[in-house]
Amino acid sequence: MKTTVAAKEIIIKSQAFELQNLSSNWFYSIRNCVDQKKPESAILIYSRNHGNGSIGLDSIPSVLKACASLFNHRFGTEMHCESIKSGVEGDVMVGTSLVDMYGKCGDIVSSRKVFDYMPERNVVTWNAMIGGYVRSGDMGSALGFFETMEGRTSATWNEIIGGYAKNGDVAMARRVFESVPEGLKNVVTWTVMVDGYVRNGDMEAAEEMFEVMPERNFYVCSVIISGYFRKGDVVKGRGFFDRMFSRNLVCWNTLIAGYAQNGMCAEALDAFMNMEAEGIEPDEVTVVSVLSVCAQSGMLEVGKEIHEMIVQKGIDLNEYVVNGLVDMYAKCGDLGNARLIFEGIPSKNYATWNSLIAGFSIHGHCKEAFEFFMRMEESGIKADGVTILSVLSACAHGGLVEEGLEVFSKMEQYGLTANTKHYGCVVHMLGRAGKLQEAMDLVEGMPVLPNDTVLGSLLGACQIHSDAAMADKVLELVGKLNSDYRSNDNGHYLVLANIYAACERWEAAERLRAVFADKGSDIIPGCSAIM
């Protein structure tokens, strides 16, 4: 009997030891995922294993950090409940992680509530609370905390400086910068101020501050380069890049992304090849930019090579890389591969759906584009203005009038406001279907003034259906609009003249052509290849 009891005790102790070791291993696995910027993996590990007791409570701060980086408020709230049930909510690390998570997820009320109930706080807790107010745009509360706080660190000062800059008050950011105690003003503080000027488009001030920095890092150089590219000053951006004696991956990524954002596809690919020639290995950021270039320029074969390189080099297939692949294949017309990759994504976001829907719409697969939109709705992902525009375009070209009108009516439900592009699509859709009066009613009821695209779509429909009476009404509407919206009057009159001619109203057509000529516009005469 004693032997049996002793054996049971040994087994229990052994199991406890194994569980402790397992818990420690999961802790390091979760923390490594967060450190390697793989927050989804960290949450997945926790979700799969915490129920069996193999994950300790020491993993909660790391999981909360993963939730913060993903702005995953729902799972973060679940972790908060878990910490309360486990009795560790009062731990300073757990409390600080909760303050940070709620702040980054935009729930400043919950963040402040956790902060107020914490029995113990440290400087990181205070910084997290200040950061939350900064992100919510409440600089008054952020400054109040800053002035109350004892033992400010460089991170505290940087948070306030960056906050004012992000909220557009660069002058105040500069005043705070000048007030930083000398011992706390480091290269990050200088970089935050330079970045503040860049964010607000003041490249002259950014460059002046850059030149007087006591020390620089690769990041601040990249900030300046990206600032010039963002303003479209490609020459200065490249000039700064060429000034650098040594360059790391961040600098090359900034250059490639800058070219891609400015539509300079050949230059972006050339920079990518030069980077590889210098022996610098690409990462997720690099391939996203290069895939964007391939999508913009329709270079399917190059895109396939990049896809192969991603697999060979084991580059992490995060959401941005996967979205880039779907977008590239979709825009290049390889809808089979686009769909294959799309279907393999376990968690799809609105950007992934938009890429696929737009790809099917652009390449004339209108019914499929609408079906994917319906699937997107069912998945619970909210459509945005880009989604609606792609679906409306598909409905217009596919003759899906009822479906298109249903989608258009849902915009208010999604909290979206229709712009002239959306109205233009609907007008085009109704016009192609011969519903000219409905199209005209829509144009007349628009909350914004119709532009040439909208009016041109309606006139084009009148021409297709040879409806001179409706065309007259459209031209009457054009005449009522402010001159700023009548930049294409000559074109409108010429279309109307052609409509009159199609209806065999020759005299009216000639009168309009005469008006067109009197306005000083030349009609390019036609010619025949038959001699």
C-alpha positions in Angstrom: 0.0 0.0 0.0 2.8 2.4 1.0 4.6 1.6 -2.2 1.5 2.4 -4.3 1.1 5.7 -2.5 4.7 6.6 -3.0 4.5 5.7 -6.6 1.5 7.9 -7.1 3.3 10.8 -5.4 6.3 10.3 -7.8 3.9 10.3 -10.8 2.1 13.4 -9.6 5.4 15.3 -8.9 6.7 14.1 -12.3 3.6 15.4 -14.1 3.8 18.7 -12.2 7.4 19.0 -13.2 6.6 18.2 -16.9 3.7 20.7 -16.8 6.0 23.4 -15.4 8.6 22.7 -18.1 5.9 22.8 -20.8 4.5 26.0 -19.4 8.0 27.5 -19.5 8.5 26.4 -23.1 5.1 27.9 -24.1 6.1 31.2 -22.4 9.2 31.4 -24.4 7.5 30.4 -27.6 4.8 33.1 -27.1 7.4 35.8 -26.2 9.5 34.9 -29.2 6.6 35.2 -31.5 5.9 38.7 -30.2 9.5 39.7 -30.4 9.7 38.4 -34.0 6.5 40.4 -34.9 4.3 37.4 -35.3 1.4 38.3 -33.0 -1.1 36.1 -34.7 1.1 33.0 -33.9 1.4 34.1 -30.3 -2.4 34.3 -29.9 -2.8 31.0 -31.7 -0.4 29.2 -29.3 -2.1 30.6 -26.3 -5.6 29.8 -27.6 -4.8 26.2 -28.3 -3.0 25.4 -25.1 -4.2 27.6 -22.2 -7.2 25.4 -21.5 -5.2 22.3 -20.5 -3.1 24.2 -17.9 0.1 24.0 -19.9 0.5 27.8 -20.2 1.3 29.8 -17.1 -0.1 33.2 -16.2 3.3 34.8 -16.9 2.4 34.6 -20.6 -0.6 37.1 -20.2 1.5 40.3 -20.7 3.0 38.9 -24.0 -0.4 37.9 -25.3 -1.8 41.3 -24.4 1.1 42.8 -26.3 0.2 40.7 -29.3 -3.4 41.9 -29.1 -2.2 45.5 -28.9 -0.1 45.2 -32.1 -3.1 43.6 -33.9 -5.6 46.1 -32.4 -7.5 43.0 -31.3 -9.8 44.5 -28.7 -12.1 41.4 -28.4 -9.3 38.9 -27.5 -7.6 41.6 -25.3 -10.9 41.9 -23.4 -11.0 38.1 -23.0 -7.4 38.2 -21.6 -8.5 40.9 -19.2 -11.3 38.6 -17.9 -8.7 35.7 -17.7 -6.4 37.9 -15.5 -9.3 38.8 -13.2 -10.4 35.2 -12.8 -6.7 34.2 -12.1 -6.2 37.0 -9.6 -3.3 38.5 -11.4 -5.0 41.7 -12.6 -3.2 43.7 -9.8 0.2 42.6 -11.1 2.1 45.7 -12.4 3.2 44.0 -15.6 -0.3 42.7 -16.4 -2.0 46.0 -15.5 0.5 47.9 -17.6 -0.1 45.6 -20.6 -3.8 46.1 -20.2 -3.5 49.9 -20.1 -1.3 49.7 -23.3 -3.6 47.2 -25.1 -6.8 49.2 -24.5 -5.0 52.5 -25.4 -3.8 51.0 -28.7 -7.2 49.5 -29.5 -8.8 53.0 -29.1 -10.6 52.2 -25.9 -9.2 55.0 -23.8 -12.0 54.7 -21.2 -11.1 51.1 -20.3 -7.4 52.0 -20.4 -7.9 54.8 -17.8 -10.2 52.6 -15.7 -7.5 49.9 -15.4 -4.9 52.6 -14.7 -6.9 54.1 -11.8 -7.5 50.7 -10.2 -3.9 49.5 -10.3 -2.5 49.1 -6.8 1.0 49.7 -8.1 2.3 51.6 -11.2 5.7 52.2 -12.7 7.1 54.6 -15.3 6.1 52.3 -18.1 2.5 52.3 -16.9 2.4 56.1 -17.0 4.0 56.2 -20.4 1.4 53.7 -21.7 -1.4 55.9 -20.4 0.1 59.0 -22.0 0.5 57.1 -25.2 -3.2 56.1 -25.1 -4.3 59.7 -24.8 -1.9 60.8 -27.6 -3.4 58.1 -29.9 -7.0 59.3 -29.1 -6.0 62.9 -30.0 -6.6 64.1 -26.4 -3.4 66.0 -25.9 -4.8 68.0 -23.0 -5.2 64.8 -20.9 -1.8 63.5 -22.2 -0.1 66.8 -21.1 -1.9 66.6 -17.7 -0.5 63.2 -17.0 2.9 64.3 -18.3 3.0 67.3 -15.9 1.8 65.1 -12.9 4.3 62.3 -13.6 7.5 61.9 -11.6 10.6 60.3 -13.0 10.1 61.1 -16.7 12.2 59.1 -19.0 13.3 59.8 -22.6 10.4 57.6 -23.7 8.0 60.0 -21.9 9.4 63.1 -23.6 9.4 61.3 -27.0 5.7 60.3 -26.5 4.6 63.9 -25.9 6.7 65.4 -28.7 5.5 62.7 -31.2 1.9 63.2 -30.0 1.9 67.0 -30.7 3.5 66.4 -34.1 1.0 63.6 -35.1 -1.9 65.9 -34.1 -0.6 68.7 -36.3 0.9 71.0 -33.6 4.5 71.0 -34.7 5.2 74.3 -33.0 4.2 72.9 -29.6 6.2 69.7 -30.4 9.3 71.9 -31.0 8.8 73.8 -27.7 8.6 70.5 -25.8 11.7 69.3 -27.7 13.6 72.3 -26.6 12.6 71.7 -23.0 14.0 68.1 -22.8 16.7 67.8 -20.2 20.1 67.4 -21.9 20.7 64.0 -20.4 17.4 62.7 -21.8 17.7 64.1 -25.4 19.0 61.2 -27.4 19.0 60.2 -31.1 15.4 58.9 -30.8 14.2 62.3 -29.5 15.8 64.1 -32.4 14.4 61.5 -34.8 10.9 62.0 -33.4 11.2 65.7 -34.0 12.5 65.2 -37.6 9.6 62.8 -38.2 7.2 65.4 -36.9 8.3 67.9 -39.5 8.1 65.2 -42.2 4.6 64.2 -41.2 3.4 67.7 -41.6 5.1 68.2 -44.9 7.8 70.7 -43.7 10.8 69.1 -45.4 12.9 72.3 -45.1 12.6 72.3 -41.3 13.1 68.5 -41.2 16.3 68.8 -43.3 17.6 71.7 -41.1 17.1 69.6 -38.0 18.6 66.5 -39.6 21.8 68.5 -40.5 22.4 69.6 -36.8 21.7 66.2 -35.2 24.7 65.3 -33.0 24.3 61.7 -34.1 22.2 59.9 -36.7 20.9 56.4 -37.3 19.6 54.6 -40.3 16.0 55.2 -39.3 16.2 59.0 -39.4 17.8 58.9 -42.8 14.9 56.7 -44.0 12.5 59.2 -42.5 14.0 62.1 -44.6 14.1 59.9 -47.8 10.5 58.8 -47.4 9.4 62.4 -46.7 10.7 63.6 -50.1 9.2 60.7 -51.9 5.9 61.3 -50.3 5.9 64.9 -51.6 6.8 63.6 -55.0 10.4 65.0 -54.9 12.0 61.9 -56.2 15.3 63.6 -57.1 15.9 64.9 -53.5 14.8 61.6 -52.0 17.3 59.7 -54.2 19.9 62.4 -53.5 19.7 61.7 -49.7 19.9 58.0 -50.3 23.1 58.4 -52.4 24.7 60.6 -49.6 24.7 57.7 -47.2 28.0 56.0 -46.8 26.4 52.7 -45.7 22.9 51.5 -46.1 20.9 48.8 -44.4 17.7 47.0 -45.3 15.5 49.8 -43.9 17.1 52.4 -46.2 16.7 50.2 -49.3 13.1 49.4 -48.4 12.4 53.1 -48.1 13.9 53.8 -51.6 12.0 50.9 -53.3 8.7 51.8 -51.6 9.2 55.5 -52.6 9.6 54.6 -56.2 6.6 52.3 -56.0 4.4 54.9 -54.5 5.4 57.4 -57.3 4.6 54.8 -60.0 8.2 54.5 -61.0 8.2 50.8 -61.5 11.4 50.4 -63.5 13.4 52.4 -61.0 11.9 50.4 -58.1 12.9 47.1 -59.7 16.4 48.5 -60.5 16.8 49.5 -56.8 15.7 46.0 -55.8 18.3 44.3 -58.0 21.0 46.7 -56.7 20.1 45.9 -53.2 20.4 42.2 -53.9 23.7 42.8 -55.6 25.0 44.4 -52.4 24.2 41.2 -50.6 21.3 42.6 -48.6 18.5 40.0 -48.1 15.0 41.2 -48.7 12.3 40.9 -46.1 8.5 41.1 -45.9 8.5 44.9 -46.4 10.7 44.6 -49.5 8.6 42.0 -51.3 5.3 43.9 -50.6 6.7 46.9 -52.4 8.0 44.9 -55.3 4.7 43.0 -55.6 3.0 46.4 -55.7 5.2 47.4 -58.6 4.4 44.2 -60.5 0.7 44.8 -59.9 0.9 48.4 -61.1 2.8 47.5 -64.3 1.2 44.1 -65.1 4.5 42.3 -64.9 3.1 38.8 -64.1 6.2 36.9 -64.8 8.3 39.1 -62.5 5.6 38.7 -59.9 5.8 34.9 -60.2 9.6 35.1 -59.7 9.1 37.2 -56.5 6.5 34.6 -55.3 9.0 31.8 -55.9 11.7 33.8 -54.1 9.4 34.3 -51.1 9.0 30.5 -50.8 12.7 29.7 -51.4 13.9 32.3 -48.8 11.3 31.4 -46.3 10.0 35.0 -46.0 7.1 35.2 -43.6 3.8 35.1 -45.3 2.2 37.7 -43.1 -1.1 39.4 -44.1 0.7 42.2 -46.0 2.7 39.7 -48.1 -0.4 37.5 -48.8 -2.4 40.6 -49.7 0.4 41.7 -52.0 0.3 38.3 -53.8 -3.4 38.3 -54.2 -3.4 41.9 -55.5 -0.5 41.2 -57.9 -2.1 38.1 -59.4 -5.5 39.7 -59.5 -4.4 42.9 -61.2 -2.2 40.9 -63.7 -5.2 38.8 -64.7 -4.1 35.5 -63.2 -7.3 35.1 -61.4 -6.8 31.4 -60.8 -3.7 31.9 -58.7 -5.2 35.0 -57.0 -8.2 32.9 -55.9 -6.0 29.9 -54.9 -4.0 32.1 -52.5 -7.1 33.9 -51.3 -8.9 30.7 -50.4 -5.9 29.5 -48.5 -5.9 32.5 -46.1 -7.5 31.5 -42.8 -8.2 35.0 -41.7 -9.0 37.5 -44.5 -9.2 41.3 -43.9 -10.9 43.9 -46.0 -7.8 44.6 -48.1 -7.6 40.9 -49.2 -11.3 40.9 -50.2 -10.9 44.3 -52.0 -7.9 43.0 -54.0 -9.8 39.9 -55.2 -13.1 41.7 -55.9 -11.3 44.5 -57.8 -9.3 41.9 -59.9 -12.4 40.0 -61.0 -14.2 43.3 -61.7 -11.4 44.8 -63.8 -11.0 41.7 -65.9 -14.7 41.4 -66.7 -15.7 38.5 -64.3 -18.6 40.6 -63.0 -20.8 37.9 -61.6 -17.9 36.4 -59.7 -17.0 39.8 -58.3 -20.5 40.3 -57.0 -20.5 36.8 -55.5 -17.3 37.5 -53.6 -18.8 40.6 -52.3 -21.7 38.6 -50.9 -19.3 36.2 -49.3 -17.4 39.2 -47.8 -20.7 40.4 -46.2 -21.4 36.9 -44.8 -17.9 36.7 -43.3 -18.6 39.8 -41.2 -15.9 42.0 -42.8 -17.3 45.5 -43.4 -17.0 46.9 -47.0 -15.3 50.3 -47.5 -15.6 52.8 -50.3 -13.1 51.0 -52.5 -15.1 47.7 -52.2 -18.4 49.4 -53.2 -16.7 51.1 -56.2 -15.3 47.8 -57.5 -18.7 46.0 -57.0 -20.6 48.9 -58.7 -18.2 48.8 -61.6 -18.7 45.1 -62.0 -22.5 45.4 -61.8 -22.4 48.2 -64.4 -20.3 46.2 -66.9 -22.2 42.9 -66.2 -25.7 44.4 -66.5 -26.5 43.5 -62.8 -28.7 46.5 -62.3 -30.8 45.3 -59.4 -27.8 43.9 -57.6 -25.9 47.2 -58.2 -28.7 49.3 -56.8 -28.9 47.0 -53.7 -25.2 47.5 -53.1 -25.5 51.3 -53.6 -28.3 51.4 -51.1 -26.2 49.7 -48.5 -23.6 52.4 -48.3 -25.4 54.3 -45.6 -25.8 51.0 -43.6 -22.0 50.7 -43.7 -21.5 54.3 -42.6 -20.1 55.3 -46.0 -20.9 58.5 -48.0 -21.1 58.1 -51.8 -18.8 60.3 -53.8 -19.0 61.3 -57.5 -17.2 58.0 -58.5 -19.9 55.9 -56.9 -22.6 58.0 -58.5 -20.8 57.9 -61.8 -20.9 54.0 -61.7 -24.6 53.9 -60.9 -25.4 56.4 -63.6 -23.3 54.4 -66.1 -25.0 51.2 -64.9 -28.6 52.6 -65.3 -27.6 54.3 -68.6 -26.3 51.0 -70.2 -29.5 49.3 -69.1 -31.6 52.1 -70.9 -33.0 53.4 -67.6 -32.2 57.0 -68.6 -34.9 58.7 -66.5 -33.8 56.9 -63.4 -30.2 57.9 -64.1 -31.3 61.5 -64.6 -33.3 61.5 -61.3 -30.2 60.2 -59.5 -28.0 62.9 -61.0 -30.5 65.7 -60.1 -30.8 64.3 -56.5 -27.1 64.1 -55.9 -25.9 65.8 -52.7 -22.8 66.9 -54.5 -22.5 68.6 -57.9 -22.1 66.1 -60.7 -18.8 66.3 -62.5 -17.9 65.7 -66.1 -17.5 62.0 -65.6 -21.1 61.7 -64.3 -22.6 63.9 -66.9 -20.5 62.3 -69.6 -21.8 58.8 -68.6 -25.3 60.0 -68.9 -24.8 61.7 -72.2 -23.0 58.6 -73.5 -26.0 56.5 -72.5 -28.2 59.0 -74.4 -26.0 58.5 -77.5 -26.2 54.7 -77.2 -30.0 54.8 -77.0 -30.4 57.7 -79.4 -32.4 59.7 -76.8 -32.1 63.3 -78.0 -34.9 64.5 -75.6 -33.0 63.3 -72.5 -29.7 64.6 -73.9 -31.4 68.1 -74.1 -32.2 67.8 -70.4 -28.6 66.8 -69.6 -27.3 69.8 -71.5 -29.8 72.0 -69.7 -28.4 70.7 -66.4 -24.9 71.4 -67.6 -25.8 75.0 -68.3 -27.1 75.5 -64.8 -23.9 74.3 -63.1 -21.2 76.5 -62.0 -18.5 77.1 -64.6 -16.0 75.1 -62.5 -18.0 72.0 -63.4 -18.3 72.8 -67.1 -14.8 72.2 -68.2 -15.9 69.8 -70.9 -18.8 71.8 -72.4 -17.4 71.4 -75.9 -17.3 67.7 -75.7 -20.8 67.6 -74.3 -22.1 69.7 -77.2 -20.3 67.5 -79.7 -21.9 64.3 -78.2 -25.3 66.0 -78.4 -24.7 66.9 -82.0 -23.9 63.3 -82.8 -27.1 62.2 -81.0 -29.1 64.6 -83.1 -27.4 63.1 -86.2 -28.2 59.6 -85.1 -31.9 60.6 -84.7 -31.7 62.2 -88.2 -32.3 65.6 -86.7 -29.8 67.1 -89.2 -30.7 70.8 -88.7 -30.2 70.6 -84.9 -27.0 68.7 -85.4 -25.6 71.3 -87.8 -26.6 74.2 -85.4 -24.7 72.6 -82.6 -21.7 71.9 -84.7 -21.8 75.6 -85.7 -21.9 76.6 -82.0 -19.0 74.3 -81.4 -17.0 75.9 -84.2 -17.9 79.4 -83.0 -16.4 78.6 -79.6 -13.1 78.2 -81.4 -12.8 74.4 -81.2 -11.7 72.5 -84.2 -13.4 69.2 -85.2 -10.8 66.8 -86.5 -12.1 65.7 -89.9 -12.4 61.9 -90.6 -10.5 60.3 -93.4 -10.7 57.1 -95.3 -8.0 54.6 -96.2 -9.8 53.9 -99.5 -8.3 56.1 -102.2 
